[in-house]
């Protein structure tokens, strides 16, 4: 028994050490650069850095307010109409932004509100002068709200759906109107959910990269992550990159600690329970207001999606599909994302198995440091965003040769580790349940190693493992963070090629690539969701 458990513990320690090496190696590279050029690093703490840090927090705060406040009322409207026609379709549509790469959404926003967008003429008439586009803070806010309004709505709706049906029956018997129901039933639940939801949205906006890169519109609308990218790829100023990165890490760590105190979930599980059957007293005025509110939210979320489809269909998709560079980028994306997903699942399984083995070995004793690290150590990747990890290794690998030759390795490893919190969340419940059922039987029969994985663990882990694999692959497939630093003419993914076409003002090609990328990511996310439902 001891030998069997020790093997799993060793695997968990290896996975945890590999994750720590990636994160701490990046930080080590930054500290080495700072030590070698201390004057340059300290000199970079100037007015520019302060302005970038302030803008990072300001845009995140505004994005959070604009996402969370309307989401409260949209979620309440959906909760008070469990039989609303099209309700299931709206909730499925609200899940789609989670699957769309940020670079694709940025193009959808520009297609609607850009200088030549569908609403450009209307906006010109509204403001009385030629519409110059939505670059800058306004573009960032629109894109962030597109992503986070549906997420916050689903999280708030999940909280409202958890209200016991007995409370609604009592409210109906007492004849409570909408105001009384909100005050005594809905608001207490929403109030307890607001800190966690708002904190999660703030974290997502504070660490946003692709949205700000494409819609920022210059130095006046730049966040810390985009400034790090610019310092390395355009200015090649490692000293400034180090200073920016240290501020980013400290800022992100502070946010994560704060969210932990609020009890926020960093992985943002927006799955919804079935709408319970309940009686809710409503009048005609409230029903009409709720319908208008839901339709406005639906139009806001559906607009960029329709613009992506319309713009993509106007492109010459046949020509794009036949281009060697597009085929090569698509193949590179598939290979790198599949490799990252496979590595993610392997490391996540090792962590889950190692934690469970430590739990079995200690019995009724308190959990030790190793078990606690395997349980929550993967969360350390949430403190250091992908661009920061890439920046650290970009600086560290300069002395090892051409840094761009390490692009495949860095993309695979960073994307794999960044998806591990989601993968662990999918795999751990199934593995712990299977271990509780079969552990004693495996010990008595001496079933270990590969035979145990094949005969005992795999049947229980097949669906959650496939869910984690598909989800990790979708996240990696649409990622722009690491490849933006390490990408080159020799190594291009579809998001990197899309950014290149956009930078060279080949907007039609960029729209076509965005549609291709969106379809592929949606297929992967739909597969993950279907597998997750089948597992449930």
ZAMARGU-4260 file (C-alpha; in steps of 0.2 Angstrom, whole numbers, plus 5000, padded with zeros to 4 digits):
<rodrens>
0) 5000/5000/5000 | 5014/5012/5005 | 5023/5009/4988 | 5007/5012/4978 | 5003/5028/4987
5) 5021/5034/4987 | 5021/5033/4968 | 5006/5044/4966 | 5013/5056/4979 | 5029/5057/4968
10) 5019/5061/4953 | 5009/5075/4961 | 5025/5082/4968 | 5033/5082/4950 | 5017/5091/4943
15) 5018/5104/4957 | 5037/5106/4954 | 5035/5108/4936 | 5021/5122/4938 | 5032/5131/4951
20) 5047/5130/4939 | 5037/5138/4925 | 5031/5152/4937 | 5046/5155/4948 | 5058/5153/4933
25) 5049/5168/4925 | 5050/5178/4941 | 5068/5173/4943 | 5072/5179/4925 | 5065/5196/4930
30) 5074/5197/4946 | 5091/5193/4937 | 5088/5206/4924 | 5084/5219/4938 | 5099/5214/4948
35) 5110/5216/4932 | 5103/5233/4928 | 5097/5240/4944 | 5098/5258/4939 | 5088/5255/4923
40) 5075/5245/4933 | 5072/5258/4946 | 5073/5272/4934 | 5058/5264/4925 | 5047/5268/4940
45) 5042/5284/4933 | 5026/5294/4928 | 5023/5283/4913 | 5022/5267/4924 | 5011/5276/4937
50) 4999/5282/4923 | 4998/5264/4915 | 4995/5256/4933 | 4981/5269/4936 | 4973/5266/4919
55) 4974/5247/4922 | 4964/5249/4938 | 4952/5262/4931 | 4947/5253/4916 | 4945/5237/4927
60) 4934/5246/4939 | 4923/5254/4926 | 4922/5238/4916 | 4916/5229/4933 | 4903/5242/4936
65) 4896/5242/4919 | 4896/5223/4919 | 4889/5219/4936 | 4876/5232/4939 | 4866/5228/4923
70) 4869/5210/4926 | 4860/5211/4943 | 4844/5217/4934 | 4845/5205/4919 | 4847/5190/4930
75) 4833/5196/4941 | 4822/5198/4925 | 4826/5180/4919 | 4824/5173/4937 | 4806/5180/4938
80) 4801/5173/4921 | 4806/5155/4922 | 4795/5151/4907 | 4800/5166/4897 | 4799/5161/4878
85) 4817/5159/4872 | 4824/5159/4889 | 4835/5143/4886 | 4841/5150/4870 | 4846/5167/4878
90) 4856/5157/4892 | 4865/5147/4879 | 4869/5163/4870 | 4876/5171/4886 | 4888/5156/4887
95) 4896/5159/4870 | 4907/5174/4875 | 4916/5162/4887 | 4921/5152/4871 | 4926/5166/4860
100) 4944/5172/4859 | 4947/5190/4864 | 4955/5194/4848 | 4939/5188/4838 | 4928/5199/4850
105) 4939/5214/4847 | 4936/5213/4828 | 4917/5210/4831 | 4917/5226/4841 | 4926/5236/4828
110) 4914/5229/4815 | 4900/5237/4824 | 4907/5253/4831 | 4923/5256/4821 | 4926/5270/4809
115) 4919/5260/4795 | 4907/5249/4806 | 4889/5246/4804 | 4884/5259/4817 | 4896/5272/4810
120) 4883/5282/4801 | 4871/5282/4815 | 4884/5288/4827 | 4890/5301/4815 | 4872/5308/4815
125) 4871/5307/4833 | 4887/5316/4837 | 4886/5328/4823 | 4903/5324/4816 | 4912/5310/4807
130) 4913/5295/4819 | 4932/5291/4822 | 4929/5274/4829 | 4929/5266/4846 | 4947/5264/4850
135) 4953/5269/4867 | 4944/5267/4884 | 4927/5266/4876 | 4932/5251/4865 | 4940/5242/4880
140) 4924/5245/4890 | 4912/5239/4877 | 4922/5223/4874 | 4924/5219/4892 | 4906/5221/4895
145) 4902/5210/4881 | 4913/5196/4889 | 4908/5199/4907 | 4889/5205/4907 | 4884/5187/4902
150) 4896/5179/4914 | 4889/5190/4929 | 4871/5187/4923 | 4873/5168/4924 | 4882/5169/4941
155) 4869/5180/4948 | 4855/5169/4940 | 4863/5154/4948 | 4862/5162/4965 | 4844/5167/4962
160) 4839/5149/4957 | 4846/5143/4973 | 4832/5152/4983 | 4821/5138/4990 | 4804/5136/4982
165) 4796/5137/4998 | 4801/5156/5000 | 4793/5159/4983 | 4777/5150/4988 | 4776/5160/5004
170) 4778/5176/4994 | 4764/5172/4982 | 4753/5167/4997 | 4756/5184/5005 | 4754/5193/4989
175) 4771/5201/4988 | 4774/5213/4974 | 4790/5215/4964 | 4797/5228/4976 | 4794/5217/4992
180) 4800/5201/4984 | 4816/5210/4979 | 4819/5217/4996 | 4815/5202/5006 | 4820/5187/4995
185) 4831/5192/4980 | 4842/5206/4987 | 4849/5196/5002 | 4855/5182/4989 | 4861/5195/4977
190) 4870/5205/4990 | 4880/5190/4996 | 4885/5185/4978 | 4890/5203/4973 | 4907/5203/4981
195) 4913/5187/4973 | 4906/5191/4956 | 4912/5209/4955 | 4929/5203/4961 | 4930/5189/4948
200) 4925/5202/4934 | 4938/5215/4941 | 4952/5201/4940 | 4947/5197/4922 | 4947/5215/4917
205) 4963/5219/4926 | 4973/5205/4917 | 4965/5208/4900 | 4978/5208/4886 | 4971/5205/4869
210) 4957/5217/4871 | 4968/5231/4876 | 4981/5227/4863 | 4968/5229/4849 | 4957/5242/4855
215) 4968/5252/4867 | 4972/5265/4854 | 4989/5271/4860 | 4999/5276/4876 | 4984/5284/4884
220) 4974/5268/4884 | 4988/5255/4889 | 4987/5242/4903 | 5002/5235/4912 | 5002/5219/4902
225) 5001/5228/4885 | 5015/5239/4891 | 5026/5224/4895 | 5023/5217/4878 | 5028/5234/4870
230) 5043/5236/4881 | 5050/5219/4875 | 5044/5217/4857 | 5045/5235/4851 | 5056/5245/4862
235) 5067/5230/4868 | 5069/5238/4885 | 5070/5224/4897 | 5073/5235/4912 | 5056/5244/4910
240) 5048/5227/4906 | 5055/5221/4923 | 5048/5236/4932 | 5031/5234/4924 | 5030/5215/4927
245) 5034/5217/4946 | 5020/5230/4947 | 5008/5218/4938 | 5013/5203/4949 | 5010/5213/4965
250) 4994/5221/4959 | 4987/5204/4953 | 4993/5195/4969 | 4984/5209/4979 | 4968/5206/4969
255) 4969/5187/4971 | 4971/5188/4990 | 4956/5201/4991 | 4945/5189/4981 | 4950/5174/4992
260) 4944/5184/5007 | 4928/5187/4997 | 4926/5169/4993 | 4926/5172/4974 | 4929/5158/4962
265) 4944/5161/4951 | 4938/5148/4938 | 4921/5157/4935 | 4909/5142/4935 | 4894/5149/4927
270) 4884/5133/4925 | 4866/5134/4929 | 4854/5123/4939 | 4837/5119/4931 | 4824/5133/4934
275) 4813/5128/4948 | 4794/5128/4946 | 4788/5142/4957 | 4774/5155/4957 | 4779/5173/4956
280) 4767/5188/4957 | 4770/5199/4942 | 4760/5214/4935 | 4760/5219/4917 | 4771/5234/4919
285) 4785/5223/4927 | 4783/5210/4914 | 4785/5223/4900 | 4800/5231/4909 | 4809/5214/4911
290) 4806/5209/4893 | 4813/5225/4887 | 4828/5223/4898 | 4832/5205/4893 | 4830/5210/4874
295) 4842/5225/4876 | 4855/5213/4884 | 4852/5200/4871 | 4855/5213/4857 | 4871/5219/4865
300) 4878/5202/4867 | 4872/5196/4850 | 4878/5211/4840 | 4897/5207/4840 | 4893/5189/4836
305) 4882/5193/4821 | 4896/5206/4816 | 4909/5192/4817 | 4898/5181/4806 | 4893/5194/4793
310) 4911/5201/4792 | 4918/5183/4790 | 4906/5178/4776 | 4910/5194/4766 | 4929/5188/4766
315) 4935/5177/4753 | 4935/5161/4764 | 4940/5150/4750 | 4955/5160/4745 | 4960/5161/4764
320) 4958/5142/4767 | 4969/5139/4752 | 4983/5151/4757 | 4999/5141/4763 | 5001/5153/4778
325) 4983/5151/4784 | 4984/5132/4783 | 5001/5132/4792 | 4995/5143/4806 | 4979/5132/4808
330) 4990/5117/4809 | 5002/5125/4821 | 4987/5131/4832 | 4980/5113/4832 | 4997/5105/4836
335) 5001/5117/4850 | 4984/5118/4858 | 4982/5099/4858 | 4999/5097/4865 | 4995/5110/4879
340) 4979/5102/4882 | 4987/5085/4884 | 5000/5091/4895 | 4987/5101/4906 | 4977/5085/4909
345) 4992/5074/4913 | 4999/5087/4926 | 4981/5090/4933 | 4978/5071/4935 | 4995/5069/4943
350) 4991/5083/4956 | 4974/5076/4959 | 4980/5059/4962 | 4995/5065/4973 | 4983/5075/4984
355) 4971/5060/4986 | 4986/5049/4990 | 4992/5061/5004 | 4974/5062/5011 | 4974/5043/5012
360) 4991/5041/5020 | 4987/5054/5034 | 4971/5046/5039 | 4962/5057/5052 | 4977/5068/5055
365) 4977/5086/5049 | 4982/5090/5031 | 5001/5093/5029 | 5010/5107/5019 | 5012/5095/5004
370) 4994/5091/5003 | 4989/5109/5005 | 5000/5114/4991 | 4994/5100/4979 | 4976/5106/4984
375) 4978/5124/4980 | 4996/5127/4974 | 4990/5127/4956 | 4981/5143/4960 | 4998/5152/4960
380) 4996/5153/4941 | 4982/5165/4943 | 4993/5177/4952 | 5005/5178/4937 | 4996/5181/4920
385) 5002/5172/4904 | 5010/5188/4897 | 5020/5190/4913 | 5027/5172/4913 | 5031/5174/4895
390) 5040/5191/4898 | 5051/5182/4912 | 5056/5168/4901 | 5058/5180/4886 | 5072/5189/4896
395) 5079/5173/4904 | 5081/5164/4887 | 5090/5178/4878 | 5106/5171/4883 | 5102/5154/4877
400) 5101/5159/4858 | 5087/5165/4847 | 5073/5167/4859 | 5060/5165/4845 | 5065/5147/4843
405) 5058/5143/4860 | 5040/5148/4854 | 5032/5131/4853 | 5039/5126/4870 | 5034/5142/4879
410) 5016/5142/4871 | 5013/5124/4875 | 5019/5125/4893 | 5012/5141/4898 | 4995/5138/4890
415) 4995/5120/4899 | 4998/5127/4916 | 4986/5142/4914 | 4972/5129/4910 | 4976/5118/4925
420) 4964/5127/4938 | 4950/5123/4926 | 4956/5105/4922 | 4958/5101/4941 | 4941/5107/4945
425) 4934/5095/4931 | 4944/5080/4936 | 4946/5080/4955 | 4927/5076/4960 | 4927/5061/4948
430) 4944/5055/4954 | 4940/5057/4972 | 4923/5048/4971 | 4931/5034/4961 | 4945/5032/4974
435) 4933/5031/4988 | 4924/5017/4979 | 4938/5007/4973 | 4954/5011/4984 | 4952/4996/4996
440) 4948/4984/4982 | 4963/4989/4972 | 4974/4987/4987 | 4967/4970/4991 | 4970/4964/4973
445) 4987/4973/4971 | 4980/4983/4955 | 4993/4997/4953 | 5001/5008/4940 | 4995/5007/4922
450) 4983/4992/4926 | 4974/5003/4939 | 4973/5018/4927 | 4967/5007/4913 | 4954/4996/4922
455) 4949/5006/4937 | 4952/5025/4935 | 4950/5028/4917 | 4931/5023/4915 | 4927/5036/4929
460) 4939/5049/4922 | 4935/5047/4903 | 4922/5060/4902 | 4929/5073/4915 | 4946/5070/4907
465) 4939/5074/4890 | 4930/5089/4896 | 4946/5096/4903 | 4955/5091/4887 | 4943/5100/4876
470) 4942/5116/4887 | 4960/5117/4889 | 4962/5115/4870 | 4950/5129/4867 | 4958/5141/4879
475) 4975/5137/4871 | 4969/5138/4853 | 4962/5156/4855 | 4976/5163/4866 | 4986/5178/4860
480) 4996/5181/4876 | 5012/5171/4874 | 5013/5169/4855 | 5012/5188/4854 | 5029/5188/4863
485) 5037/5173/4855 | 5028/5173/4838 | 5038/5176/4822 | 5037/5172/4803 | 5042/5154/4807
490) 5030/5151/4821 | 5012/5158/4819 | 4996/5153/4826 | 4979/5158/4819 | 4977/5172/4833
495) 4994/5178/4829 | 4991/5178/4810 | 4974/5187/4813 | 4984/5201/4823 | 4997/5202/4809
500) 4983/5204/4796 | 4974/5217/4806 | 4991/5227/4809 | 4994/5227/4791 | 4976/5234/4788
505) 4970/5218/4779 | 4953/5219/4788 | 4944/5208/4776 | 4956/5194/4779 | 4956/5197/4797
510) 4937/5195/4798 | 4938/5179/4788 | 4951/5172/4800 | 4941/5178/4815 | 4926/5168/4809
515) 4937/5152/4806 | 4945/5154/4824 | 4928/5157/4832 | 4920/5142/4824 | 4934/5131/4829
520) 4934/5137/4847 | 4915/5136/4849 | 4916/5118/4843 | 4929/5114/4856 | 4919/5122/4870
525) 4903/5114/4864 | 4911/5097/4865 | 4918/5101/4883 | 4900/5107/4888 | 4892/5092/4881
530) 4904/5080/4889 | 4902/5089/4905 | 4883/5087/4904 | 4885/5069/4900 | 4896/5067/4915
535) 4883/5075/4926
</rodrens>
